[in-house]
Amino acid sequence: MKQGLELKLGQHLAMTPQLQQAIRLLQLSTVDLQQEVQSMLESNPLLDEDAGDEEGGGGPTPETLATPSEDRQLDLAAEDTLPDELPLDSQWDDVFDMGTSGSGGGSDDDMPDFESRSSHSQSLQDYLRWQADMTHFSTDERNIAELIIDAIDERGYLAESLEDLAVNMNVENDALSAVLLRVQDFDPPGVGARDLSECLLLQLKQMVEEDASVLLAQRIVKDHLQALGRHDYPRLCATLGVDEETLRGAMTLISALNPKPGEEVGSESTEYVIPDVIVRWVGKRLRVDLNPEAMPKLRINGRYAGMAGGKDAAHKYIQDQLNEARWFIKSLQSRQETILKVARAIVERQKDFFTNGPESMRPMVLRHIAEAVEMHESTVSRVTNQKYMITPRGLYEFKYFFSSHVSTDSGGSASATAIRALLIKMTQAESARHPLSDAEIAKVLADQGIQIARRTVAKYREAANIPTASQRRRL
């Protein structure tokens, strides 16, 4: 075997740490980006928040990422109507601790953590245990109640049978049933039920006024729930011996009940969405701008940047941090420019949506926007991930405007989003007694030039959370 040297020319992409950072910033949501910026501010002394003429910042530098914003400073000169005297309940020696002062007698630890208390959401089990503590239980009954509460799932249903619980607890079925009945009186109404019928029945029994409608609703959910689920109203009326008007009154009560009472009490925290882009009408033209409130405002600390000229270890550290801060700001600027460019391309292609609504949505895939902005499809995919725009029609994720297409008789195509909007409109306008079946919807769409199979209609209907025709049937 002979060894030798060989030269080859080729191209390859070197994923430097800076390039990896730029790609990662591009796919972050606005909330995640704020956390990333805060982390960078804490770790890099060369990076500052741009707060205007803040002392010590060294003045504005070319490496500044900021957006014009309204001056929100209080205009004291405008306050020309001060009261002659302070209110009687206000004294000069009163102390109003707003928790923002850097000096003073108290520390942050002494202040009540209102944010953590308000953001904490109690779990269903914790809520039920609190009610059990407020209930007059014996020691054995309290232990049984604790095990019952542990067996209740997130929907509020008892996930295990009474027989299994009795074996696990080594107690009599009668004692277990007695404690379960008391737990079923807890809030939210219907908690601790073993099936849907019992859940609805528990809620009906907690109604104060037991009139004829309430009693009829109890009969329905106890013995005729399956017939109600099939919307077989003529058979229900014949079996119960009532007319449609009486049945309608009972069904109104049943429809107001909660089939999953446990979801009223949850531990999930609220997820906030900050729009990246603002879309507004300016005359007859749509204008697309970045949301200034969602954009970080950063700058290079001029005082520290002036120390980067030496060659010792300290100066080299400052130079490295300066380069990192400059690249971070550049990556943020590139991220904003890319988001704005993609958003404008989306709005331009879907302008009919903003004029006429979802029914006018055009078919659009990543390739269409990638060609319009001259970027790779993977880049467009990262930009549209968890990015939102606030529009005259509401808040939408970028991905909402992308959808597949269905062929039409004229040789064109219709967006799947537009077809779902048509389905919603058709089902809202249909007869309550005779709702449209999937085959009938497919025929109506065919008459409008949209060729679509019945199974495709069923797929789009399920995607739009529209029940079947039998489930939509009403009196």
C-alpha positions as CSV (number, residue, x, y, z in Angstrom):
1,M,0.0,0.0,0.0
2,K,1.5,3.3,-1.1
3,Q,1.2,6.5,0.9
4,G,1.0,10.0,-0.7
5,L,-0.2,13.6,-0.4
6,E,-3.2,14.9,-2.2
7,L,-4.7,18.4,-2.4
8,K,-8.5,18.9,-2.7
9,L,-10.6,22.0,-3.0
10,G,-14.0,22.1,-1.3
11,Q,-16.5,24.2,0.6
12,H,-17.9,23.6,4.0
13,L,-19.8,25.6,6.6
14,A,-17.8,26.2,9.8
15,M,-20.3,26.6,12.7
16,T,-18.5,29.1,14.8
17,P,-19.8,29.8,18.3
18,Q,-20.9,33.3,17.1
19,L,-22.9,31.7,14.3
20,Q,-24.4,29.2,16.6
21,Q,-25.5,32.0,18.9
22,A,-27.1,33.9,16.1
23,I,-29.1,30.9,15.0
24,R,-30.2,30.1,18.5
25,L,-31.3,33.7,19.1
26,L,-33.3,33.6,15.9
27,Q,-35.5,30.8,17.0
28,L,-36.1,32.0,20.6
29,S,-39.5,33.4,21.5
30,T,-39.7,37.0,22.8
31,V,-40.1,35.8,26.4
32,D,-37.1,33.5,26.1
33,L,-35.1,36.2,24.4
34,Q,-35.7,38.5,27.3
35,Q,-34.3,35.9,29.7
36,E,-31.3,35.4,27.4
37,V,-30.6,39.1,27.3
38,Q,-30.9,39.4,31.1
39,S,-28.4,36.5,31.4
40,M,-26.0,38.2,29.1
41,L,-26.3,41.5,31.0
42,E,-25.4,39.7,34.2
43,S,-22.4,37.9,32.8
44,N,-20.9,40.6,30.5
45,P,-19.8,43.9,32.1
46,L,-19.3,45.5,28.7
47,L,-23.0,45.2,28.0
48,D,-25.5,47.7,29.4
49,E,-29.2,48.4,29.0
50,D,-29.7,51.6,27.0
51,A,-31.7,53.8,29.4
52,G,-31.0,57.1,27.7
53,D,-28.5,59.4,29.5
54,E,-27.8,57.0,32.4
55,E,-24.8,58.1,34.4
56,G,-21.8,55.9,34.1
57,G,-22.7,54.5,30.7
58,G,-20.1,56.6,28.9
59,G,-22.6,58.1,26.5
60,P,-24.0,56.5,23.4
61,T,-21.7,54.4,21.2
62,P,-22.1,53.1,17.6
63,E,-22.7,49.7,19.0
64,T,-26.2,50.5,20.3
65,L,-29.4,48.5,19.8
66,A,-32.3,50.8,20.6
67,T,-35.6,51.8,19.2
68,P,-37.4,55.1,19.3
69,S,-39.9,55.1,22.0
70,E,-42.2,57.7,23.6
71,D,-40.9,59.8,26.4
72,R,-42.7,58.4,29.4
73,Q,-41.0,60.8,32.0
74,L,-43.4,62.7,34.2
75,D,-43.8,66.3,33.1
76,L,-43.8,68.2,36.4
77,A,-44.3,71.5,34.7
78,A,-47.7,70.4,33.6
79,E,-48.8,69.9,37.2
80,D,-49.8,73.5,37.8
81,T,-52.9,72.8,40.0
82,L,-51.4,71.4,43.2
83,P,-53.8,71.3,46.2
84,D,-53.2,74.0,48.8
85,E,-53.2,71.4,51.6
86,L,-52.4,67.7,51.9
87,P,-55.2,65.3,52.7
88,L,-55.9,65.1,56.4
89,D,-54.8,61.4,56.5
90,S,-51.4,62.2,55.2
91,Q,-48.5,63.3,57.5
92,W,-45.0,64.4,56.7
93,D,-43.5,61.6,58.8
94,D,-45.4,58.9,56.9
95,V,-43.1,56.4,55.2
96,F,-44.2,54.9,51.9
97,D,-41.8,52.1,51.1
98,M,-42.2,51.2,47.4
99,G,-39.4,48.6,47.6
100,T,-37.4,50.4,44.9
101,S,-35.0,52.4,47.0
102,G,-31.4,51.3,47.1
103,S,-31.0,52.6,50.7
104,G,-33.2,52.5,53.7
105,G,-33.9,50.6,56.7
106,G,-35.5,47.4,55.3
107,S,-34.2,44.8,52.9
108,D,-35.9,43.0,50.0
109,D,-36.3,39.9,52.2
110,D,-38.5,41.9,54.6
111,M,-41.0,42.8,51.8
112,P,-43.9,40.5,51.2
113,D,-43.4,38.5,48.0
114,F,-46.7,39.5,46.3
115,E,-45.6,38.4,42.9
116,S,-44.9,34.8,44.0
117,R,-48.1,34.6,46.0
118,S,-50.2,35.8,43.1
119,S,-48.5,33.7,40.5
120,H,-48.8,30.5,42.5
121,S,-51.7,28.4,41.5
122,Q,-53.0,25.8,43.9
123,S,-53.3,22.2,42.8
124,L,-56.6,20.3,43.0
125,Q,-55.2,18.0,45.7
126,D,-54.1,20.9,47.8
127,Y,-57.4,22.5,47.5
128,L,-59.3,19.4,48.5
129,R,-56.9,18.8,51.4
130,W,-57.6,22.3,52.6
131,Q,-61.3,21.6,52.6
132,A,-60.8,18.3,54.3
133,D,-58.9,20.1,57.1
134,M,-61.9,22.4,57.5
135,T,-64.3,19.4,57.7
136,H,-65.1,17.6,61.0
137,F,-63.5,14.2,60.4
138,S,-62.3,11.7,62.9
139,T,-58.7,10.6,62.6
140,D,-59.6,7.4,60.7
141,E,-62.0,9.3,58.4
142,R,-59.3,12.0,57.7
143,N,-56.8,9.3,56.7
144,I,-59.4,7.7,54.4
145,A,-60.2,11.2,52.9
146,E,-56.5,11.7,52.3
147,L,-56.2,8.5,50.3
148,I,-59.4,9.3,48.3
149,I,-58.0,12.7,47.4
150,D,-54.8,11.2,46.2
151,A,-56.8,8.9,43.9
152,I,-58.6,11.8,42.2
153,D,-57.1,12.7,38.8
154,E,-56.6,16.1,37.3
155,R,-60.2,16.0,35.8
156,G,-61.7,15.6,39.2
157,Y,-62.7,11.9,38.8
158,L,-61.9,9.1,41.2
159,A,-59.3,7.1,39.2
160,E,-59.5,3.9,41.2
161,S,-62.5,1.7,42.0
162,L,-63.9,1.6,45.6
163,E,-63.0,-2.1,45.8
164,D,-59.3,-1.5,45.0
165,L,-59.2,1.4,47.4
166,A,-60.8,-0.6,50.2
167,V,-58.2,-3.4,49.7
168,N,-55.3,-0.9,49.7
169,M,-56.6,0.9,52.8
170,N,-57.7,-2.2,54.6
171,V,-61.1,-0.6,55.4
172,E,-64.7,-1.6,55.0
173,N,-66.5,-0.6,51.9
174,D,-69.2,1.1,53.9
175,A,-66.7,3.4,55.7
176,L,-65.0,4.2,52.4
177,S,-68.3,5.0,50.7
178,A,-69.4,7.3,53.6
179,V,-66.2,9.3,53.4
180,L,-66.4,9.5,49.6
181,L,-69.9,11.0,49.9
182,R,-68.6,13.7,52.1
183,V,-65.6,14.4,49.7
184,Q,-68.1,14.7,46.8
185,D,-69.7,17.6,48.7
186,F,-66.4,19.5,48.3
187,D,-65.8,22.3,45.8
188,P,-65.7,22.2,42.8
189,P,-69.1,20.6,42.3
190,G,-68.8,17.1,40.8
191,V,-65.4,16.3,42.2
192,G,-64.8,12.7,43.3
193,A,-67.3,11.2,40.8
194,R,-66.6,7.8,39.3
195,D,-68.1,8.5,35.9
196,L,-69.6,11.2,33.8
197,S,-73.2,10.4,34.9
198,E,-72.3,10.7,38.6
199,C,-70.3,13.9,38.0
200,L,-73.2,15.7,36.3
201,L,-75.7,14.3,38.9
202,L,-73.6,15.6,41.8
203,Q,-73.7,19.1,40.2
204,L,-77.4,19.0,39.7
205,K,-78.0,17.8,43.3
206,Q,-76.2,20.9,44.6
207,M,-78.6,23.2,42.9
208,V,-80.8,25.0,45.4
209,E,-84.0,25.0,43.5
210,E,-85.1,21.5,42.6
211,D,-87.9,22.4,40.1
212,A,-89.3,20.2,37.4
213,S,-86.4,21.0,35.0
214,V,-83.8,20.0,37.6
215,L,-85.5,16.8,38.4
216,L,-85.9,16.0,34.7
217,A,-82.2,16.8,34.1
218,Q,-81.3,14.4,37.0
219,R,-83.3,11.6,35.3
220,I,-81.6,12.2,32.0
221,V,-78.0,12.1,33.3
222,K,-78.7,9.1,35.5
223,D,-80.6,6.8,33.1
224,H,-80.5,8.3,29.6
225,L,-77.1,9.8,29.1
226,Q,-76.2,7.7,26.1
227,A,-79.4,8.7,24.3
228,L,-78.6,12.3,25.1
229,G,-75.1,11.8,23.6
230,R,-76.6,10.5,20.4
231,H,-79.0,13.6,20.3
232,D,-81.9,11.2,19.9
233,Y,-84.4,13.8,21.1
234,P,-87.6,12.2,19.7
235,R,-86.9,9.0,21.6
236,L,-86.0,10.9,24.7
237,C,-89.3,12.8,24.6
238,A,-91.2,9.6,24.2
239,T,-89.3,7.7,26.9
240,L,-89.6,10.6,29.4
241,G,-93.1,11.5,28.5
242,V,-92.4,15.2,28.0
243,D,-92.6,17.6,25.1
244,E,-89.7,19.3,23.3
245,E,-90.1,22.5,25.3
246,T,-89.7,20.7,28.6
247,L,-86.8,18.7,27.3
248,R,-85.1,21.9,26.1
249,G,-85.3,23.4,29.6
250,A,-83.6,20.3,31.1
251,M,-80.9,20.3,28.4
252,T,-80.1,24.0,29.1
253,L,-79.3,23.0,32.7
254,I,-77.2,20.0,31.6
255,S,-75.2,22.1,29.0
256,A,-74.2,24.5,31.8
257,L,-72.6,21.7,33.8
258,N,-68.8,21.0,33.8
259,P,-67.9,17.5,32.7
260,K,-64.3,18.0,34.0
261,P,-64.7,19.9,37.3
262,G,-61.1,19.3,38.3
263,E,-59.8,21.6,35.6
264,E,-61.3,24.6,37.3
265,V,-58.5,24.2,39.9
266,G,-55.1,23.7,38.3
267,S,-51.4,24.3,38.9
268,E,-50.5,25.5,35.4
269,S,-49.1,29.0,35.3
270,T,-50.3,31.5,32.7
271,E,-48.3,31.7,29.6
272,Y,-47.8,35.2,28.3
273,V,-47.3,36.1,24.6
274,I,-45.5,39.3,23.5
275,P,-46.1,40.1,19.9
276,D,-43.0,40.6,17.9
277,V,-44.6,42.6,15.1
278,I,-47.4,45.1,14.9
279,V,-49.6,45.2,11.7
280,R,-51.9,48.2,11.2
281,W,-53.8,49.9,8.5
282,V,-52.4,53.2,7.3
283,G,-55.1,54.4,4.9
284,K,-55.5,51.6,2.4
285,R,-52.1,50.1,3.0
286,L,-50.9,47.6,5.6
287,R,-47.9,48.7,7.6
288,V,-45.7,46.2,9.4
289,D,-43.4,47.4,12.2
290,L,-41.4,45.7,14.9
291,N,-42.9,45.9,18.4
292,P,-40.6,48.3,20.3
293,E,-41.7,46.9,23.6
294,A,-40.5,43.4,22.6
295,M,-37.1,44.6,21.4
296,P,-34.1,44.7,23.9
297,K,-32.3,48.1,24.1
298,L,-28.6,47.4,24.7
299,R,-25.3,49.3,24.3
300,I,-21.6,49.0,24.9
301,N,-20.4,50.5,28.2
302,G,-18.1,53.2,26.9
303,R,-16.1,53.5,30.1
304,Y,-15.1,49.9,30.1
305,A,-14.6,49.8,26.4
306,G,-11.9,52.4,26.7
307,M,-9.8,50.0,28.8
308,A,-9.5,47.4,26.1
309,G,-6.2,48.7,24.7
310,G,-3.6,47.0,27.0
311,K,-2.0,43.6,26.5
312,D,-2.1,42.2,30.0
313,A,-4.6,39.6,31.3
314,A,-7.1,42.2,32.6
315,H,-7.1,44.1,29.3
316,K,-7.4,40.9,27.3
317,Y,-10.4,39.9,29.3
318,I,-12.1,43.3,28.6
319,Q,-11.3,42.9,24.9
320,D,-12.9,39.4,24.8
321,Q,-16.0,40.7,26.6
322,L,-16.2,43.7,24.3
323,N,-16.1,41.4,21.2
324,E,-18.7,39.1,22.7
325,A,-21.0,42.1,23.5
326,R,-20.6,43.5,20.0
327,W,-21.4,40.2,18.4
328,F,-24.4,39.8,20.7
329,I,-25.8,43.2,19.7
330,K,-25.1,42.4,16.0
331,S,-26.9,39.1,16.4
332,L,-29.9,40.8,17.9
333,Q,-30.0,43.3,15.1
334,S,-29.8,40.6,12.5
335,R,-32.7,38.7,14.3
336,Q,-34.9,41.8,14.2
337,E,-34.2,42.5,10.6
338,T,-34.9,38.9,9.6
339,I,-38.2,38.8,11.6
340,L,-39.4,42.1,10.1
341,K,-38.5,40.9,6.6
342,V,-40.3,37.6,7.0
343,A,-43.4,39.3,8.6
344,R,-43.7,41.8,5.7
345,A,-43.5,39.0,3.2
346,I,-46.2,37.0,5.0
347,V,-48.5,40.1,5.2
348,E,-47.9,40.9,1.5
349,R,-48.9,37.4,0.4
350,Q,-51.9,37.2,2.8
351,K,-53.2,40.7,2.3
352,D,-56.6,39.3,1.3
353,F,-56.9,37.7,4.8
354,F,-56.6,41.1,6.5
355,T,-59.2,42.5,4.2
356,N,-61.8,39.7,4.0
357,G,-60.9,37.2,6.8
358,P,-59.8,33.6,7.0
359,E,-61.9,32.5,4.1
360,S,-59.6,34.4,1.8
361,M,-56.4,32.8,3.1
362,R,-54.0,31.8,0.3
363,P,-52.1,28.5,0.3
364,M,-48.6,29.2,1.5
365,V,-45.6,27.0,2.4
366,L,-42.1,27.9,3.7
367,R,-40.7,27.9,0.2
368,H,-42.9,30.8,-0.9
369,I,-41.6,33.1,1.8
370,A,-38.0,31.7,1.5
371,E,-38.0,32.7,-2.2
372,A,-39.5,36.1,-1.4
373,V,-36.9,37.1,1.2
374,E,-34.1,35.1,-0.5
375,M,-33.4,32.9,2.5
376,H,-33.2,29.2,3.2
377,E,-36.4,27.5,4.2
378,S,-34.8,26.4,7.5
379,T,-34.1,30.0,8.4
380,V,-37.8,30.9,7.7
381,S,-38.8,28.0,9.8
382,R,-36.7,29.3,12.7
383,V,-38.2,32.8,12.3
384,T,-41.8,31.6,12.4
385,N,-41.2,29.5,15.5
386,Q,-43.0,31.1,18.5
387,K,-43.2,34.5,16.8
388,Y,-46.5,36.4,16.9
389,M,-48.0,39.5,15.2
390,I,-50.8,41.6,16.5
391,T,-53.1,42.6,13.7
392,P,-56.4,44.4,13.2
393,R,-58.0,40.9,13.2
394,G,-56.3,39.7,16.4
395,L,-53.1,38.0,17.6
396,Y,-51.7,35.3,15.4
397,E,-48.6,33.1,15.3
398,F,-46.6,33.4,12.1
399,K,-47.2,29.7,11.5
400,Y,-51.0,30.3,11.3
401,F,-50.6,31.8,7.8
402,F,-48.9,28.7,6.4
403,S,-51.2,25.9,5.1
404,S,-51.4,23.2,2.5
405,H,-53.7,23.6,-0.6
406,V,-56.6,21.8,-2.2
407,S,-57.2,22.0,-6.0
408,T,-60.2,23.8,-7.4
409,D,-62.1,23.3,-10.7
410,S,-60.6,26.5,-12.2
411,G,-57.1,25.0,-11.9
412,G,-56.2,27.1,-8.9
413,S,-55.9,26.1,-5.2
414,A,-57.6,26.8,-1.9
415,S,-55.9,27.1,1.4
416,A,-56.7,24.5,4.1
417,T,-57.1,27.3,6.6
418,A,-59.7,28.9,4.3
419,I,-61.6,25.6,4.0
420,R,-61.6,25.3,7.8
421,A,-63.1,28.8,8.0
422,L,-65.7,27.8,5.4
423,L,-66.6,24.7,7.5
424,I,-67.0,26.8,10.6
425,K,-69.2,29.3,8.7
426,M,-71.3,26.6,7.2
427,T,-71.9,24.7,10.5
428,Q,-72.8,28.0,12.2
429,A,-75.4,28.7,9.6
430,E,-76.8,25.2,9.3
431,S,-80.2,24.0,10.7
432,A,-80.0,22.9,14.3
433,R,-82.4,20.1,13.6
434,H,-80.7,18.9,10.4
435,P,-77.0,19.6,10.5
436,L,-74.9,19.0,7.5
437,S,-73.1,15.7,7.2
438,D,-69.5,15.5,5.9
439,A,-70.8,14.3,2.5
440,E,-73.2,17.2,2.3
441,I,-70.4,19.6,3.2
442,A,-68.2,18.1,0.5
443,K,-71.0,18.6,-2.1
444,V,-71.5,22.2,-1.1
445,L,-67.8,22.9,-1.5
446,A,-67.8,21.1,-4.8
447,D,-70.6,23.4,-6.0
448,Q,-68.2,26.3,-5.1
449,G,-65.5,24.7,-7.2
450,I,-63.4,23.1,-4.4
451,Q,-63.0,19.4,-5.0
452,I,-62.5,17.7,-1.7
453,A,-63.2,14.2,-0.5
454,R,-65.6,13.4,2.4
455,R,-62.7,12.0,4.5
456,T,-60.8,15.2,3.9
457,V,-63.8,17.2,5.1
458,A,-63.8,15.0,8.3
459,K,-60.1,15.7,8.8
460,Y,-60.6,19.5,8.5
461,R,-63.7,19.4,10.7
462,E,-61.8,17.6,13.4
463,A,-59.0,20.1,13.1
464,A,-61.5,22.9,13.7
465,N,-62.9,21.1,16.7
466,I,-66.3,20.7,15.1
467,P,-68.4,17.7,16.3
468,T,-70.0,15.3,14.0
469,A,-73.4,16.0,12.5
470,S,-75.2,13.8,15.0
471,Q,-73.5,15.6,17.9
472,R,-74.4,19.0,16.5
473,R,-78.1,18.1,16.3
474,R,-80.2,20.3,18.6
475,L,-83.8,20.8,19.3
